Amino acid sequence: MPALASIARPWFALGFSPADVLWALEHLPSGHLHRFGQDVRHPRAWAQHRLAFWAGHPPHSAELAERAERHRAQRVPRRNPGTAPPAEWYAARKALRRRENEFGGSG
């Protein structure tokens, strides 16, 4: 395990979490899976080679957080059904009732 810790240490310093390092060992920065991961003869070299693809790329968790923030920003805010309607609704309702009273008696 000390060899794995020494390989991952620089990535942790760059903000990668343990889950990010595991993701990077299995995936390319594009999100595609690496090919040919079985029968590894030299695990240290294998891990260094796969992590090298991520040099200059943000950790996967940072990409997920950015994507979630963009989604939140695009989402239309919904009114909580337990809250009162906005003041404009009350003003429009009052105006409609006034009109009903004006035209209701002349009918």
N, C-alpha and C positions, 0 to 999 in steps of 0.2 A: 503493500500500500504506500510506502514512502515514495516510490517512483511516481505513482499516480498523483500524489499530493504535490510533488515538485513540478509535474507537468501542468497541473491545474492552477497552481499558485499565481502565475502571471495573469491568467484569465480572471481570477477572483479580484486581483488588483485593478483590472479594467472594468469591474462592475458586473461580471458574470456571476450568477448564482450557481450552486451545484447542479440545479435542474437545467440551467442554460448550458453548462459544460456537457452534461449528458445529451442534451438536444443536439449540440454542435458535433458530438461524436457520431451521431446517427444521421444528421441532415446537413445538406449544403446550405449556404446562406439564402439560396433561392427557395428553400423549403422542401426541395426534393430529397428523397432518401439517398444515402450513399449506396453504392453497389459493392458487392463482394465483401461482406463483413465477417464471414465465417472462416474458420481455420487460420486465425491470425498467428503468425510465427513469432513476430517481434512486437509485442503489445505497446511498448514505449514508443517505438518509431511509428507504429500505426496510429496511436493517439495524437502524436505530434503532427503527423501528416494531415490528419483530419481536422484538427484544430487550426492548422495554418490557413485553411480556407476562410476562416472567420476573421483573420487579421484585417482591421479597418472597418469591420461591420459591427453594428450594435448587438447587444445580447438579444436573444429571442424574447425574453420577458419584456424588454423595453419596446420591442416591436408590437407585442400584444397590448401593452399599456397604451401606446400611441394609437393603435387601431381602435381600442375601446373608447379613448377620449374623442376621436373623430366621430365615432358612432353616437356618443352622448351629445356632441355638439350638433349633429344633424337631426337628432330626434326632436319631434314636436312635443313641447311640454304639455302634459295632460293635467286637467283640473282634477283635484282629488274630489271624489263624489261626496265626501263628508264636509266639504267647505262651501261657504256661501258663494253665489254667483258674483261676478264683478259688478261694480257700481253702474257701469253702462247698461247692464241688463235691467237693473231696477229703474233707471231713467227711461228706457225704451218701454218697459211695462207700464209705467205711469202715464207716458204719452199715449199709448194705445188705449188705456182705460178712459183717458180724457176724451179721446176721439169717439170712443164707443158711447160715452155719455152725451156728447154733443149731437151725434147723429142718431142715437137710439131713440130719443123722444120725438123726433120729427117724422118718423117712419111710416 
